[in-house]
Structures are given as structure tokens and as C-alpha cells.
Amino acid sequence: MTADRIAVAVVGAGRWAQMAHIPGWQRDPRAEVVALADVDSSVLAAAAGRFGVRRMVLDYRELLDDPGIDVVDVVTGNQPHYQISIDALSAGKHVLCEKPVHTDYRMTRKAAELAARAGLRTKLGFTFRYAPAIRYAKELIDSGFVGEPYIFNGFEQNSQWIDPSTPLRQFDPAADPGEIAVSSIEGYGAPIIDIMHWWMGSDLASVVGAMRNFVPSRIVRDTGLMTRANIDDGDMWIAEFGSGALASIQSSYVTVGNYPGIEARLYGSQGAVIVRLVDEFGCCQTIKTARKDAVEFTEAEIPARFFPPGGHSGENWEFLFYSNLVTDFIDEIGDPGRVAQGDFTQGALVQETINAFEESFRRRAWVDFPLDAPVIAAAS
Ligand SMILES: NC(=O)c1ccc[n+]([C@@H]2O[C@H](COP(=O)([O-])OP(=O)(O)OC[C@H]3O[C@@H](n4cnc5c(N)ncnc54)[C@H](O)[C@@H]3O)[C@@H](O)[C@H]2O)c1
């Protein structure tokens, strides 16, 4: 920490930075957003004015030599995530990065190793593991409430892109239209895969599954044209764990329902928990529990200790969950002994799971885990 407050530079000042990241940092008095970077000067000026940030740069590299900056927070579109993270870590900054750091888990692991060698903290934008209901469930699981985990079911489903006229943001026009491209399972599935690993507490052994393209053509944001987009807008997967437990994951953005559309269920030898993170009727989260001797699920109250000061389930979920994420990162930066959660190492595990899912679909076969892929040559 440079002074009495952690100084943060946010790179990418668009929609998600303004909904979640910047308000989250500004909620914790131990942090200050001291600079914003964006290649789009109008976005930059709008964000700086809205949040009262004085320093603005078009090129994030101008910030890297500044010893007054402790954290670089990467909230650009996906493509530059890896390079900006590597540049920031190389300059000695702690890094929070939106998912994915890189679509190849080996590259994410390289970034994690770079951070470890430099003694720097990293964190992924795994928003939903910081939801009060998910954290409470994790405490219940650790206390033995569920017993031995048998079955996990994870859903991340919403209907954000069910209408083909909703502009598609991340689309590679050079992609082979004959081959379905990974989309929903990465953009939406990653957080529920993260929760699956976190709750199961066992090594993943093998996976199988399928992707589908339900809505064939869509408006593409950059061109405004209706375009054939052979992308995974819905998928289902099964996973086997070393403990013998089973899991299923289902992700889609063309399934009717409100955002974020997360549901995580864990059934074990003693009990079960079901957490829903779906913004419905002014409430963004619920947790229900049952025991083998009381099988009717009842809603549990989430204790106040899982919320930021003054926080409640009627807040915008983006702000509520990100406030917890940012506070946890500040705690980790301030306490070298604190065990990291949701860091780039976990990001590499989640990415490896997505890569294994994709391989199983391409080969139409079960794929063993971990993947046995050759190490990539030195990353820049
Ligand atoms: N964790 C979550 O729950 C969650 C939710 C929404 C979005 N996201 C992620 O957040 C990221 C941003 O999404 P968004 O909706 O805000 O997109 P956006 O397009 O609104 O904003 C991205 C901004 O980054 C800027 N940018 C692009 N390249 C840059 C560079 N090299 N240097 C500086 N600025 C650059 C763009 O000009 C743009 O203003 C994406 O990776 C997205 O997947 C995560």
C-alpha cells in the first residue's frame, strides 16, 4: 500500500466499470480510484465526470511507471485483458481483471505464476462468489451442514440475447461459420464453474457435454448488420469429481428469465442448499436449505456479516456483489498471510474446465482432467 489508501487505476471505463467496479471501489474508504484509462475519449470523460476521477489517460501504459498506483483494474472488452494484466504485473501492480484473463488456461496460469514470483495479488471478476447468499452457503458447507457432497447443479441462464436484434458485442467475423464457437459457457458459465469448484472441494476428474446455437443470426454491434453467428448460446455439461461426486452445468443467454440467472444447488449426505441469484421483484438473492430429517426447503435469512456495511438484498446486485469482491481484494492486499480466493490460479482452473468442456464437445467424448496439453512457449 502506498499511503493510507490503496490507489486504483481502472482501465476500461465502459458499462461494467461504471455499474460495478468504480462504485465498488468507492464504497470502501480504504481505496481511492485515482485514474481512469480508456481508448474512447468520450467514454473516459463521461466516467471521470460521473465518479469525480481527475486523472484520465487514453493509453494505460502511461500509468504503469507511476509509483503512486497500487492496483490496476482491467475492465476492457475481453481481447486486451491478458496483455494489460501482464504489463501491470510486470510493473509491480496488483491486478483485478475481468474474466477471462485469456481463453487458453495455460496463458492464465502464466500470468498467475508471474504474480506469484513478484509477490503480487491477483483477482478475477468472479462476481457471484462474493454474493452474500453464496458466501453464507459456503460457510454452511464448511460447517458440515450438507455432509458429504453428492450432486452439484449449476445454472447460469438469462434471456439477454434471446432477441436477435440485441447487438452482439463479442463476435469474431473471421470465425469459421461451420463450427460453433464457444460463447455462453465462457461469458456466462465461468462464474458458476468457479462456484462449482469452490463448493465441491474435490479435484475434477472428467467432463462431457454439448453446445448449441439456437438463434442463428444476430445484429453485430460493430457493423449494425444482421449476421450469421454460429455461437454457443446454450450448453449443458456433466462433470465427475475425484471424490465420486457428480456435477452438472447449464449456461445460456437465450433462456427466459432475468439476470444474472445463477442457481447453485448442492445436495449431500446430510442436507442441501439452493442459492438463487436472480433479480426478481426487488430482491437479488435467496438461499433455501433442507436437512435429511426436514426435507421441505425453507428460506434462510442471510446474516449481516456477509454484507458490506449498510448493504441489503434490495440493492443493485452489480453494486452489492462487487462491493464484497473489492473489499476482499483490499483485505488480501493488506494482509500477506490471507489465503487468496478467486485469483488468477483459480481463473486458470476455471478456464481449463471450459477448455475441457469444449474439447469434449469437439471430440464427442469424455475428456479427462487436468488436460494434458504441452506447455506454451514464453508469453510476452
Ligand atoms: N463479471 C461480470 O459479472 C461481468 C459483467 C459484465 C461485463 N463483464 C466484463 O467486463 C468487461 C467490460 O464489459 P463492458 O460491458 O463494460 O464493455 P464496454 O464495451 O461497455 O466497455 C469496455 C471499455 O473498454 C475500452 N477499451 C477497450 N480496449 C481498451 C484498451 N486497450 N485500453 C483502455 N480501454 C480499452 C472501450 O473503449 C470501452 O469503453 C468485459 O470483459 C465483460 O466480459 C463482466
The ligand as a Gaussian input file, in Angstrom:
#p B3LYP/6-31G(d) Opt

LIG

0 1
 N      -18.072000     -10.298000     -14.023000
 C      -19.238000      -9.951000     -14.533000
 O      -20.268000     -10.301000     -13.974000
 C      -19.281000      -9.105000     -15.778000
 C      -20.470000      -8.479000     -16.169000
 C      -20.454000      -7.656000     -17.309000
 C      -19.278000      -7.498000     -18.042000
 N      -18.147000      -8.154000     -17.637000
 C      -16.884000      -8.000000     -18.396000
 O      -16.419000      -6.670000     -18.251000
 C      -15.671000      -6.304000     -19.412000
 C      -16.167000      -4.964000     -19.945000
 O      -17.515000      -5.101000     -20.372000
 P      -18.423000      -3.806000     -20.664000
 O      -19.819000      -4.292000     -20.752000
 O      -18.113000      -2.724000     -19.690000
 O      -17.921000      -3.382000     -22.124000
 P      -17.874000      -1.906000     -22.716000
 O      -17.629000      -2.071000     -24.153000
 O      -19.059000      -1.110000     -22.256000
 O      -16.590000      -1.226000     -22.024000
 C      -15.276000      -1.600000     -22.317000
 C      -14.431000      -0.332000     -22.449000
 O      -13.057000      -0.717000     -22.614000
 C      -12.465000       0.219000     -23.507000
 N      -11.229000      -0.359000     -24.045000
 C      -11.101000      -1.335000     -24.981000
 N       -9.796000      -1.612000     -25.192000
 C       -9.089000      -0.825000     -24.350000
 C       -7.703000      -0.657000     -24.071000
 N       -6.775000      -1.359000     -24.715000
 N       -7.332000       0.269000     -23.137000
 C       -8.273000       1.004000     -22.487000
 N       -9.605000       0.891000     -22.715000
 C       -9.998000      -0.020000     -23.620000
 C      -13.543000       0.508000     -24.542000
 O      -13.318000       1.741000     -25.215000
 C      -14.807000       0.528000     -23.664000
 O      -15.145000       1.839000     -23.240000
 C      -15.819000      -7.459000     -20.403000
 O      -14.667000      -8.278000     -20.322000
 C      -17.024000      -8.192000     -19.899000
 O      -16.991000      -9.571000     -20.226000
 C      -18.132000      -8.935000     -16.525000

